[in-house]
Every structure is written in C-alpha cells, then in structure tokens.
Amino acid sequence: MSLQCGIVGLPNVGKSTIFNCLSNSKAQSANFPFCTIEPNVGVINVPDERLNKLAEIDKPERVIPTTVKIVDIAGLVKGASKGEGLGNKFLANIRETDAILHILRCFDDDNIVHVDGSVNPVRDKEIIDTELQLKDLETIENQIKKVQKQAQTGGDKNAKVLYEILLRYKTALEQGKSARTVLLEKEDEKLVHDLFLLTNKPVLYVCNVDEKSVVNGNKYVEQVREAVKDENAEVLVISAKVESEIAELESYEDRQMFLEEIGLSESGGARLIRAAYHLLDLQTYFTTGADESRAWTFTRGSKAPQCAGIIHTDFEKGFIRAEVIKYDDYVALGSDTACRDAGKLSIEGKDYVVQDGDILHFRFNV
C-alpha cells in the first residue's frame, strides 16, 4: 500500500526546506534514496534497520524498502476556502493525501520575515485550520441538504444515522473545531468515509525550531502542544536548519557523529516518516530470501489474507495459509531452514492477525 503525506504550512515556515532535506538521500542514510517524480512530489524510502539486518543475513539480489510519497503543497493564504491565492489547488491537493504534515514556525529569526509579522505558531495553525474547516463546513451543509428529507421520513436507517453524524460535524465545525475531534464508532466512520473531509485527516504538527531547541523544544513548542491536546494529533520537533547541515555532510559516519553531538540518534526526516507511520496506524511485515528482502506496509490489525493481497490480489483470493517467523527468531537463528528445524515457524490460517516485524511466506492457489 502506498502512503501519501502532504506538507502544508504558511509561507516562510520552513516547509520547502524540510521537503528539500527529505529529497536529499544523504539526509536519511546511505541505504534510503529519494526520487523526485514531479517538482513538488517525491517518494522517500522508509528507514528500517530490520530490513538492513535481513539483507545482511540473506544477501539478496535486491533490497526493497517500503515507501512514502511526500507532496509539498503550495503555501496557504487567508481566504483559500473561497479560492484566494492557490486556494482551490491547495485544497484539492490536501484532499488526495492520507495524512497532513503541518509545518509550524517555532523559532525567532529577524532575517526571515513572517508572513503575519510575528512568530506565533498557534495563530498560524488556526489560520490553516479555519480555511480547512470552512471548506469542510461547505461539504457538510451540501450533504445535509441531500439526506435531510430521506432521514426525516424514517424510511432509510443509514440515512438517519448519517444525518445525525452530519449535524455533529456541523456543530463542531461551526465552533471552530476540526472534524477529527468528533469521535465515531467504526461502523459510523464507514458512512462518512466518502466525504473526504479535510479536517478529518490525521495530522502531525511539525514544529520547526532553532538548533538549540531541537532536543528539548522551546516555549513555542509548548504552546503548540497545549493547543492540540484535545485533537487526535501528534507533535514532532525538527529543525530545518539542522537537517540542511546534515544534508551537506558526505559520509553516513559524519552524519551520525553530527547527530550524536547535538543529542540525537537519527535525523529529523527519519523521525518524521516514522511518526507518520504511527499516526496512520501502519506497521511493516517482511518477505526475504536469496532473491529479495522486502518490506511491506499494512494497517495494524490486518489479517493474513489482507496482507497477502498487498503483494498481489491473487494471493488474497487464493489464500491457503501463511508461514510465519518472528523477526527476532530469524535474526537469532540466521535462516528460514534453521527456524523450521528449531520449531520457530508457525502455520497460520485466515484469522491470523499479522504482527509488526513478521516474516511471512504465503501459500495460495488460484
């Protein structure tokens, strides 16, 4: 499955700098390149040391990590919900993403002019929130008109439930709250999935700080944490300046030494991608052997046939069983054969819930 994250933010908050740092393979590691497929779209491989370890053991012809598509969405201005600036294009681009990476300026620098004249990340957040909420409110009001009569006549149970959910969304949005603050049951979520509400998307607030604040944050980061505490969202601290400096270093060893000197174990880009995975409740399983070691992304809680279908739809249709080896067992014993001989390979059926790090081999018949 392919994950697409949209980077959003006001002008001059470090949005494009962070995107450009992600686009430089050296900023991640020697094994995780990036390719640009459009001027503002790139595909970055997800860092995973487990895949590296499997490749060391099996020495395959190919090593294929899982990927994330990053979209640098044009800067937003007030009035975007009404088409101001690049508003319509901006909103259309966000609608296509799985998650939003919202970059907030959390540093002081007189040499970098803020579009609104002062540094205030909470205000910046609210500007973008308001534009997205207004667009969602327009969507909700249009949908209410479509289902209201059907719901009130009582003939369609789903229409009545949907109508009640739409009213809840409308109330929240009118109060300046995002759609993600309205908590729904799993079954109810299916009824509104096709609305593709902008403020219902998972969001990761990325606080762009100065070099001194990259480890412990600062007052601006604390303001953001307080402002989003009631949202289903996460906060990540990153320094675009630090990421730019990392990108300039030639060797992986030099980059790691630099990170250690400032108190970090990995780059902000790697942490950002990992946080996006966590935000979307995604996990990774592996297939490995002499031909190929490969990582596959799946949604937490998926069963074996669903995960088989990620490789090919025929695998899911004709699923017979999954042969499962735990990552730690594979690393400890060193091969598929050794795990079989030691009784560390289990045979699982259609109800097996795949776990993060599982090494899988699917048996199927079409």
C-alpha positions in Angstrom: 0.0 0.0 0.0 1.2 3.5 -0.8 1.2 6.2 1.8 0.9 9.9 0.7 1.6 12.7 3.1 1.0 16.4 2.3 3.3 19.0 3.7 1.4 22.2 4.5 2.1 25.5 6.2 2.1 29.2 5.8 4.9 30.8 3.6 8.3 31.1 5.3 7.8 28.5 8.0 10.4 26.1 6.6 8.0 23.9 4.7 10.0 23.7 1.4 13.4 23.5 3.3 12.2 20.4 5.1 10.8 18.9 1.9 14.2 19.6 0.2 16.0 17.9 3.1 13.9 14.8 2.7 14.7 14.9 -1.0 18.4 14.5 -0.3 19.2 10.9 0.3 22.2 11.7 2.4 20.0 13.3 5.0 18.5 9.8 5.7 21.2 7.2 5.3 23.2 5.6 2.5 20.6 3.0 2.0 17.5 5.2 1.7 17.4 7.2 -1.5 14.7 9.6 -2.7 13.4 10.3 -6.1 11.5 13.3 -7.4 8.6 12.4 -9.6 7.3 16.0 -10.0 8.7 19.4 -9.0 6.8 19.2 -5.7 6.3 15.4 -5.2 8.9 12.8 -4.1 9.0 9.2 -3.0 11.2 8.5 0.0 12.1 5.1 1.3 11.1 4.4 4.9 14.2 3.8 7.1 14.0 0.4 8.9 17.1 -1.2 10.4 15.3 -4.6 10.5 15.3 -4.7 6.7 19.0 -3.9 6.7 19.6 -6.8 9.1 17.6 -9.3 7.0 19.6 -8.2 3.9 22.9 -8.8 5.8 21.7 -12.3 6.6 20.3 -13.4 3.2 22.5 -11.3 0.9 19.7 -11.0 -1.7 19.9 -9.6 -5.2 17.5 -6.8 -4.3 16.6 -4.9 -1.2 13.3 -3.1 -1.4 12.1 -0.9 1.4 8.5 0.4 1.7 7.9 4.0 0.6 6.1 7.2 1.4 5.1 9.8 -1.1 5.7 13.3 0.1 3.8 16.2 -1.5 5.0 19.8 -1.0 1.6 21.6 -1.2 1.6 25.3 -2.2 1.5 27.8 0.7 -1.8 28.7 2.0 -3.2 32.2 2.5 -6.3 33.5 4.3 -9.3 33.1 2.1 -8.1 29.8 0.5 -11.5 28.2 1.2 -13.0 30.9 -1.1 -10.4 30.4 -3.8 -7.9 33.1 -2.7 -4.3 32.6 -3.9 -3.8 29.0 -4.9 -6.7 28.0 -2.6 -8.6 25.6 -4.8 -5.5 23.8 -5.9 -4.2 23.7 -2.3 -7.4 22.2 -1.0 -7.6 19.7 -3.9 -4.1 18.5 -3.2 -4.8 18.0 0.5 -7.9 16.0 -0.3 -5.7 13.4 -2.1 -3.4 12.8 0.8 -3.6 10.2 3.6 -2.2 12.5 6.3 -1.2 16.1 6.8 2.3 17.2 7.9 1.6 20.7 9.2 4.8 22.7 9.5 4.8 25.4 12.1 7.4 28.1 12.6 8.7 27.8 16.2 11.9 29.9 16.0 12.9 33.5 16.1 15.0 35.0 13.3 14.8 38.6 12.3 16.3 37.7 8.9 13.3 35.6 7.9 10.2 37.7 7.7 7.0 36.0 8.9 4.0 36.5 6.6 2.0 37.9 9.5 4.8 39.9 11.0 5.5 37.9 14.2 6.2 34.4 15.4 3.0 32.7 16.7 2.6 29.0 15.8 -0.8 28.7 17.4 -2.1 31.6 15.3 -0.6 30.1 12.2 -2.2 26.7 12.9 -5.6 28.4 13.4 -5.3 30.2 10.0 -4.9 26.9 8.1 -7.4 25.1 10.4 -10.0 27.8 9.7 -9.7 27.6 5.9 -9.9 23.8 6.0 -12.9 23.9 8.4 -14.7 26.4 6.2 -14.3 24.1 3.2 -15.5 21.1 5.3 -18.5 23.0 6.6 -19.4 23.7 2.9 -19.2 20.0 2.2 -21.3 19.1 5.3 -24.0 21.6 4.5 -24.3 20.3 1.0 -24.6 16.8 2.2 -27.2 17.7 4.8 -29.4 19.0 2.1 -29.1 15.7 0.2 -30.0 13.4 3.1 -32.3 15.5 5.3 -35.6 14.6 3.7 -34.6 10.9 3.5 -33.6 10.8 7.1 -36.6 12.6 8.5 -39.1 10.4 6.7 -37.5 7.5 8.6 -37.5 5.0 5.7 -33.7 4.7 5.5 -31.9 3.8 8.7 -28.5 4.6 7.4 -29.7 8.0 6.1 -30.9 8.8 9.6 -27.6 7.8 11.2 -25.7 9.7 8.6 -27.9 12.8 9.1 -27.2 12.8 12.9 -23.4 12.4 12.2 -23.5 15.3 9.8 -25.2 17.5 12.4 -22.5 16.6 14.9 -19.8 17.6 12.3 -21.7 20.8 11.5 -21.8 21.8 15.2 -18.1 21.1 15.7 -17.0 23.0 12.6 -19.2 26.0 13.5 -17.4 26.1 16.9 -14.0 26.2 15.1 -13.2 22.6 15.8 -11.9 20.1 13.3 -13.9 17.1 12.1 -11.3 14.7 13.8 -12.5 15.9 17.2 -15.9 14.2 16.5 -15.4 10.6 17.7 -17.4 8.0 15.8 -17.9 4.2 16.0 -16.1 2.1 13.4 -19.3 1.4 11.6 -20.3 5.0 11.5 -16.9 6.0 10.1 -17.7 4.0 7.0 -20.8 6.1 6.4 -18.8 9.3 6.1 -15.6 8.0 4.5 -16.5 9.2 1.0 -16.9 12.8 2.2 -13.1 13.0 2.4 -13.3 15.8 5.0 -10.0 17.7 5.1 -10.0 18.2 8.9 -10.7 14.5 9.4 -7.3 13.5 8.1 -4.7 12.5 10.7 -2.3 15.4 11.3 1.2 15.6 12.5 2.2 19.0 13.7 5.9 19.5 12.9 7.5 22.3 15.0 10.4 23.8 13.1 12.8 25.0 15.8 16.3 26.5 16.0 19.3 24.3 16.6 19.4 24.9 20.3 15.8 23.7 20.7 16.0 20.5 18.6 16.3 18.2 21.6 14.1 19.7 24.3 11.9 22.1 22.3 11.0 25.6 23.4 8.2 27.9 24.5 6.6 27.8 21.0 6.6 24.0 21.0 4.8 24.0 24.4 2.2 26.4 23.1 1.5 24.1 20.2 1.3 21.0 22.5 -1.2 22.8 24.6 -3.3 24.0 21.6 -3.6 20.5 20.1 -4.0 18.4 23.3 -7.7 17.7 22.5 -7.1 16.7 18.9 -6.3 13.3 17.6 -2.9 14.5 16.5 0.8 14.3 17.2 3.6 16.8 17.6 7.2 16.3 16.3 10.1 18.7 16.9 12.5 19.1 14.0 15.0 21.8 12.8 15.1 22.5 9.1 18.5 24.3 9.7 19.9 21.2 11.3 18.5 18.9 8.6 20.2 21.2 6.0 23.5 20.9 7.7 23.2 17.1 7.9 22.5 17.0 4.1 25.8 18.8 3.5 27.9 16.1 5.1 29.3 13.5 2.7 29.5 10.3 4.7 27.0 8.4 6.8 29.5 8.2 9.7 29.9 12.0 9.6 26.2 12.5 9.7 25.8 10.1 12.7 28.6 11.9 14.5 26.9 15.2 13.9 23.6 13.9 15.3 25.3 12.5 18.4 27.0 15.8 19.1 23.6 17.6 19.2 22.0 14.8 21.2 20.0 13.0 18.5 20.2 9.3 17.4 18.6 9.8 14.0 17.7 12.6 11.6 14.5 14.6 11.8 13.5 13.2 8.4 13.7 9.6 9.6 11.7 10.5 12.8 9.1 12.4 10.7 8.5 9.4 8.4 8.3 7.0 11.4 5.8 9.4 13.2 3.7 9.5 10.0 3.5 5.7 10.1 2.5 5.7 13.7 -0.1 8.4 13.0 -1.8 6.2 10.4 -1.6 3.1 12.5 0.7 1.4 10.0 3.1 -1.5 10.5 5.6 -3.5 8.5 6.0 -7.1 7.6 8.8 -8.7 5.6 9.5 -11.2 2.9 13.1 -12.3 2.5 15.3 -14.8 0.7 18.1 -15.1 -1.8 16.3 -13.1 -4.5 14.8 -10.3 -2.5 14.4 -8.8 1.0 11.4 -6.6 1.0 9.3 -4.5 3.5 5.5 -4.3 3.1 3.2 -1.8 4.8 -0.1 -2.9 6.3 -2.7 -1.4 8.6 -2.4 -2.6 12.2 -5.0 -5.4 12.9 -5.0 -6.7 9.3 -5.3 -10.5 8.9 -3.1 -12.7 6.9 -5.2 -12.8 3.7 -5.4 -9.0 3.6 -1.7 -8.7 4.0 -1.2 -11.3 1.2 -3.3 -9.1 -1.1 -0.9 -6.3 -0.7 1.6 -8.3 -2.7 -0.9 -9.4 -5.3 -4.7 -9.6 -5.3 -4.4 -13.3 -6.4 -2.6 -14.1 -3.1 -5.6 -12.9 -1.2 -8.2 -14.6 -3.4 -6.5 -18.0 -3.3 -5.1 -17.7 0.2 -4.4 -21.1 1.8 -2.1 -20.3 4.7 0.8 -18.1 6.0 4.1 -19.4 7.2 5.2 -17.0 9.9 8.6 -16.5 11.5 9.2 -13.8 14.1 11.9 -11.3 13.3 13.9 -11.9 16.5 13.9 -15.7 15.8 15.1 -15.2 12.2 17.9 -12.9 13.3 19.0 -15.2 16.1 18.9 -18.4 14.0 20.1 -16.9 10.7 17.9 -18.6 8.1 14.5 -19.9 7.1 15.7 -23.5 7.4 17.2 -23.1 10.8 13.9 -21.6 12.1 11.9 -24.5 10.6 14.3 -27.0 12.3 14.0 -25.2 15.6 10.2 -25.2 15.5 10.1 -21.4 15.2 8.0 -21.4 12.0 4.2 -21.4 12.6 1.4 -22.2 10.2 -1.4 -19.7 10.4 -4.8 -19.5 8.7 -7.2 -16.8 7.6 -7.9 -15.5 11.1 -4.2 -14.8 11.9 -3.6 -11.1 12.8 -0.3 -10.1 11.3 2.2 -8.6 13.7 4.7 -5.8 13.1 8.0 -7.4 12.1 6.6 -10.8 11.0 8.5 -12.6 8.2 5.9 -14.1 6.0 5.6 -16.7 3.2 2.1 -17.1 1.7 0.7 -20.3 0.2 -2.1 -19.7 -2.2 -3.9 -21.4 -5.1 -5.8 -19.5 -7.9 
